[in-house]
Amino acid sequence: MMDKGKCIIVASMVSKILLLLASIVFQGVQGAIGVNYGTVANNLPPPSQVAHFLLESTTINRVRLFDANPGIVQAFAHTGIEVTITVPNDQIPQLTNLSFAEQWVKTNVEPYTPATNLVRVLVGNEVLSTANKLLIASLVPAMQTLHTALVSASLDQRIKVSTPHSLGILSGSSPPSTGRFRQGYDTHVLKPLLAFLRATNAPFMVNPYPFFGYSSDTLDYALFRPNSGVVDENTNLRYTNMLDAQLDATFSAMKLLGFDDLEIVIAETGWPSEGDLSQVGVSPDNAAEFNGNLIRHVTSGDGTPLMPNRTFETYIFALFNENLKPGPTCERNFGLFRPDMTPVYDVGILRPTARSSIPNNRGPDNVSPGPGTSPISPLPPVKGKGQWCLPKSGADPDDLQRNIDYVCGLGLNCGPIQEGGPCFDPNTVRAHAAYAMNLYYQSTGKFDYNCDFKRTGAITDVDPSYGSCKY
């Protein structure tokens, strides 16, 4: 996330047209909605638990990391979730060296693919906003060199190289048709960058934040609420939400340089659930409204006034509230979930089974708790009463095999179901899945949602142990 210091600046989105019907699961439709998985906190759950939670309990099908943390990358192995990793800004000058780039790929990419579905490597984050001349001059060469390293590893078709930008790259954005890139950056950095993206079939990634551009007078416009809209006098097109205006300003700037054919991806956007007392429009209700409306809008196929009939791959900021982030209160409260994985508010991304297991913290009257209200956690099992997770009757063997692969791929001890182990016999997929699924359930706190396994698991109070095979 950009260094926003005071939470009061302006900051744009994504088009994966073919994913509307095939991929977004929101209210029953599956689409390209991801989350930014930040880790500036000291109270977050283990990555393996996070990966399983996203897979089994939410409709999120992609995550963006701000580094290439091997523990997190490994945790997403065998989940199918698309993972984007990042080269930190300070490594960009070194990345222009091919030997360094090849070693970076050998260390951070090759060991994890194809088990982990790595789809992008981002070179830095909002580099142009740093005003660091060395980083800015090195950005495009670093991207080119990293791509060359991926070509050498035969990974360039699977993994694309890009970099996300704040809306600070625009010198003008209102009305949207007048959007243009800042002078100097436009021809010297952004034009070659866009040419590289076109040549490698990679998207242009931006971080549009209506939250950092609204005022008390434009809150409805920022939150996608009904409003009279704003007309662009050059095109006579009416804008009814700020995100569309930010995206179209970016599109106009790209078009001015001759690159209006590139896909735009929203690498970050979001709304905090808590802020300082002086901030207007910050609440769990408004955060839920923004992100819920955002998901509906970018997956609707409506597109924007200048980019009609599109869906946009979009990454919400952020997965968790991060308690160690510096700056104002809002910086620590962009999360969809608390560290215990209960929702801060509901935007419809929980699967029905998880929804029933994780209480809705908004209560029977749909009222969000205020600051200081204790989070409602999933109820743990009753002490003294044994509970185990087993495959449901009639569960498909292929699904159960995937459960085995997932659990054992996390590094949990699956030795007992290996040949010669006490739980190897009976040598059936169902029997081995029972052990593996229960192993995960017991290891992650025995919460109901840890036995969902895409609705193939069920909890029992009958101990399935037998002989020397102990569950």
Solvent accessible surface area in square Angstrom, and as a share of the most:
residue,aa,sasa,rsa
1,M,28,0.13
2,M,15,0.07
3,D,139,0.72
4,K,9,0.04
5,G,40,0.39
6,K,158,0.67
7,C,4,0.02
8,I,132,0.67
9,I,74,0.38
10,V,85,0.49
11,A,0,0.00
12,S,0,0.00
13,M,1,0.00
14,V,0,0.00
15,S,8,0.05
16,K,52,0.22
17,I,101,0.51
18,L,162,0.80
19,L,36,0.18
20,L,45,0.22
21,L,160,0.80
22,A,79,0.61
23,S,17,0.11
24,I,4,0.02
25,V,31,0.18
26,F,14,0.06
27,Q,132,0.59
28,G,73,0.70
29,V,69,0.40
30,Q,64,0.29
31,G,1,0.01
32,A,4,0.03
33,I,9,0.05
34,G,0,0.00
35,V,0,0.00
36,N,0,0.00
37,Y,6,0.02
38,G,5,0.05
39,T,62,0.36
40,V,70,0.40
41,A,19,0.15
42,N,111,0.57
43,N,71,0.36
44,L,41,0.21
45,P,19,0.12
46,P,76,0.48
47,P,43,0.27
48,S,32,0.21
49,Q,23,0.10
50,V,0,0.00
51,A,0,0.00
52,H,1,0.00
53,F,1,0.00
54,L,0,0.00
55,L,23,0.12
56,E,6,0.02
57,S,0,0.00
58,T,0,0.00
59,T,14,0.08
60,I,6,0.03
61,N,23,0.12
62,R,5,0.02
63,V,0,0.00
64,R,0,0.00
65,L,2,0.01
66,F,53,0.22
67,D,53,0.27
68,A,14,0.11
69,N,59,0.30
70,P,78,0.49
71,G,40,0.39
72,I,6,0.03
73,V,0,0.00
74,Q,77,0.34
75,A,5,0.04
76,F,0,0.00
77,A,3,0.02
78,H,96,0.43
79,T,14,0.08
80,G,52,0.50
81,I,5,0.03
82,E,39,0.17
83,V,0,0.00
84,T,0,0.00
85,I,0,0.00
86,T,3,0.02
87,V,0,0.00
88,P,45,0.28
89,N,41,0.21
90,D,108,0.56
91,Q,52,0.23
92,I,0,0.00
93,P,36,0.23
94,Q,94,0.42
95,L,0,0.00
96,T,54,0.31
97,N,84,0.43
98,L,78,0.39
99,S,81,0.52
100,F,57,0.24
101,A,0,0.00
102,E,54,0.24
103,Q,104,0.46
104,W,17,0.06
105,V,2,0.01
106,K,111,0.47
107,T,74,0.43
108,N,26,0.13
109,V,0,0.00
110,E,69,0.31
111,P,85,0.54
112,Y,35,0.13
113,T,20,0.12
114,P,99,0.62
115,A,44,0.34
116,T,1,0.00
117,N,40,0.20
118,L,0,0.00
119,V,26,0.15
120,R,10,0.04
121,V,0,0.00
122,L,0,0.00
123,V,0,0.00
124,G,0,0.00
125,N,26,0.14
126,E,8,0.03
127,V,1,0.01
128,L,4,0.02
129,S,60,0.38
130,T,58,0.34
131,A,76,0.59
132,N,67,0.34
133,K,177,0.75
134,L,111,0.55
135,L,19,0.09
136,I,16,0.08
137,A,72,0.56
138,S,11,0.07
139,L,0,0.00
140,V,12,0.07
141,P,56,0.35
142,A,0,0.00
143,M,0,0.00
144,Q,85,0.38
145,T,19,0.11
146,L,0,0.00
147,H,39,0.17
148,T,61,0.36
149,A,2,0.02
150,L,0,0.00
151,V,72,0.41
152,S,77,0.50
153,A,29,0.22
154,S,97,0.63
155,L,20,0.10
156,D,22,0.11
157,Q,148,0.66
158,R,110,0.40
159,I,0,0.00
160,K,36,0.15
161,V,1,0.01
162,S,0,0.00
163,T,1,0.01
164,P,0,0.00
165,H,2,0.01
166,S,6,0.04
167,L,10,0.05
168,G,33,0.32
169,I,2,0.01
170,L,19,0.09
171,S,71,0.46
172,G,27,0.26
173,S,51,0.33
174,S,100,0.65
175,P,27,0.17
176,P,10,0.06
177,S,35,0.22
178,T,50,0.29
179,G,3,0.03
180,R,120,0.44
181,F,8,0.03
182,R,97,0.35
183,Q,173,0.77
184,G,30,0.29
185,Y,40,0.15
186,D,29,0.15
187,T,76,0.44
188,H,144,0.64
189,V,15,0.08
190,L,0,0.00
191,K,90,0.38
192,P,51,0.32
193,L,0,0.00
194,L,0,0.00
195,A,45,0.35
196,F,18,0.07
197,L,1,0.00
198,R,107,0.39
199,A,87,0.67
200,T,15,0.09
201,N,122,0.62
202,A,4,0.03
203,P,5,0.03
204,F,0,0.00
205,M,1,0.01
206,V,0,0.00
207,N,0,0.00
208,P,0,0.00
209,Y,0,0.00
210,P,0,0.00
211,F,7,0.03
212,F,9,0.04
213,G,32,0.31
214,Y,37,0.14
215,S,55,0.36
216,S,77,0.49
217,D,133,0.69
218,T,48,0.28
219,L,28,0.14
220,D,60,0.31
221,Y,28,0.11
222,A,0,0.00
223,L,0,0.00
224,F,34,0.14
225,R,66,0.24
226,P,130,0.82
227,N,49,0.25
228,S,95,0.61
229,G,18,0.17
230,V,83,0.48
231,V,62,0.36
232,D,2,0.01
233,E,122,0.55
234,N,94,0.48
235,T,51,0.30
236,N,125,0.64
237,L,58,0.29
238,R,134,0.49
239,Y,3,0.01
240,T,68,0.39
241,N,7,0.03
242,M,20,0.09
243,L,0,0.00
244,D,9,0.05
245,A,16,0.12
246,Q,13,0.06
247,L,0,0.00
248,D,0,0.00
249,A,0,0.00
250,T,0,0.00
251,F,20,0.08
252,S,13,0.09
253,A,1,0.00
254,M,1,0.00
255,K,117,0.50
256,L,109,0.54
257,L,33,0.16
258,G,40,0.38
259,F,12,0.05
260,D,54,0.28
261,D,94,0.49
262,L,15,0.07
263,E,46,0.21
264,I,0,0.00
265,V,0,0.00
266,I,0,0.00
267,A,0,0.00
268,E,0,0.00
269,T,0,0.00
270,G,0,0.00
271,W,0,0.00
272,P,0,0.00
273,S,8,0.05
274,E,61,0.28
275,G,18,0.18
276,D,58,0.30
277,L,190,0.95
278,S,103,0.67
279,Q,42,0.19
280,V,85,0.49
281,G,13,0.13
282,V,26,0.15
283,S,35,0.22
284,P,28,0.18
285,D,66,0.34
286,N,18,0.09
287,A,0,0.00
288,A,12,0.10
289,E,54,0.24
290,F,0,0.00
291,N,0,0.00
292,G,3,0.02
293,N,29,0.15
294,L,0,0.00
295,I,1,0.00
296,R,112,0.41
297,H,36,0.16
298,V,0,0.00
299,T,13,0.08
300,S,52,0.34
301,G,17,0.16
302,D,96,0.50
303,G,4,0.04
304,T,6,0.03
305,P,38,0.24
306,L,48,0.24
307,M,2,0.01
308,P,76,0.48
309,N,117,0.60
310,R,42,0.15
311,T,8,0.05
312,F,5,0.02
313,E,0,0.00
314,T,0,0.00
315,Y,1,0.00
316,I,0,0.00
317,F,4,0.02
318,A,0,0.00
319,L,0,0.00
320,F,2,0.01
321,N,27,0.14
322,E,5,0.02
323,N,65,0.33
324,L,99,0.49
325,K,29,0.12
326,P,106,0.67
327,G,44,0.42
328,P,28,0.18
329,T,33,0.19
330,C,0,0.00
331,E,11,0.05
332,R,67,0.25
333,N,22,0.11
334,F,3,0.01
335,G,0,0.00
336,L,2,0.01
337,F,3,0.01
338,R,35,0.13
339,P,31,0.19
340,D,56,0.29
341,M,2,0.01
342,T,1,0.00
343,P,5,0.03
344,V,12,0.07
345,Y,4,0.02
346,D,39,0.20
347,V,11,0.06
348,G,13,0.13
349,I,6,0.03
350,L,10,0.05
351,R,40,0.15
352,P,106,0.66
353,T,43,0.25
354,A,1,0.01
355,R,96,0.35
356,S,97,0.63
357,S,27,0.17
358,I,1,0.01
359,P,49,0.31
360,N,75,0.38
361,N,8,0.04
362,R,26,0.09
363,G,37,0.35
364,P,143,0.90
365,D,111,0.58
366,N,94,0.48
367,V,100,0.57
368,S,18,0.12
369,P,32,0.20
370,G,41,0.39
371,P,110,0.69
372,G,86,0.82
373,T,74,0.43
374,S,86,0.55
375,P,62,0.39
376,I,79,0.40
377,S,52,0.33
378,P,6,0.04
379,L,149,0.74
380,P,89,0.56
381,P,31,0.19
382,V,107,0.61
383,K,194,0.82
384,G,93,0.90
385,K,102,0.43
386,G,32,0.31
387,Q,39,0.17
388,W,39,0.14
389,C,0,0.00
390,L,40,0.20
391,P,10,0.06
392,K,84,0.36
393,S,109,0.71
394,G,78,0.75
395,A,19,0.15
396,D,67,0.35
397,P,84,0.53
398,D,93,0.48
399,D,45,0.24
400,L,3,0.01
401,Q,71,0.31
402,R,148,0.54
403,N,12,0.06
404,I,17,0.09
405,D,62,0.32
406,Y,8,0.03
407,V,0,0.00
408,C,39,0.23
409,G,22,0.22
410,L,30,0.15
411,G,68,0.66
412,L,54,0.27
413,N,103,0.53
414,C,11,0.06
415,G,35,0.33
416,P,23,0.14
417,I,7,0.04
418,Q,99,0.44
419,E,150,0.67
420,G,78,0.75
421,G,17,0.17
422,P,72,0.45
423,C,3,0.02
424,F,41,0.17
425,D,94,0.49
426,P,73,0.46
427,N,96,0.49
428,T,68,0.40
429,V,54,0.31
430,R,102,0.37
431,A,22,0.17
432,H,22,0.10
433,A,0,0.00
434,A,11,0.09
435,Y,22,0.08
436,A,0,0.00
437,M,0,0.00
438,N,3,0.02
439,L,34,0.17
440,Y,1,0.00
441,Y,0,0.00
442,Q,60,0.27
443,S,60,0.39
444,T,15,0.09
445,G,39,0.38
446,K,50,0.21
447,F,48,0.20
448,D,71,0.37
449,Y,4,0.02
450,N,0,0.00
451,C,4,0.02
452,D,13,0.07
453,F,2,0.01
454,K,103,0.44
455,R,114,0.42
456,T,12,0.07
457,G,7,0.07
458,A,43,0.33
459,I,58,0.29
460,T,35,0.20
461,D,83,0.43
462,V,105,0.61
463,D,75,0.39
464,P,32,0.20
465,S,35,0.23
466,Y,87,0.33
467,G,68,0.65
468,S,86,0.55
469,C,0,0.00
470,K,140,0.59
471,Y,46,0.18
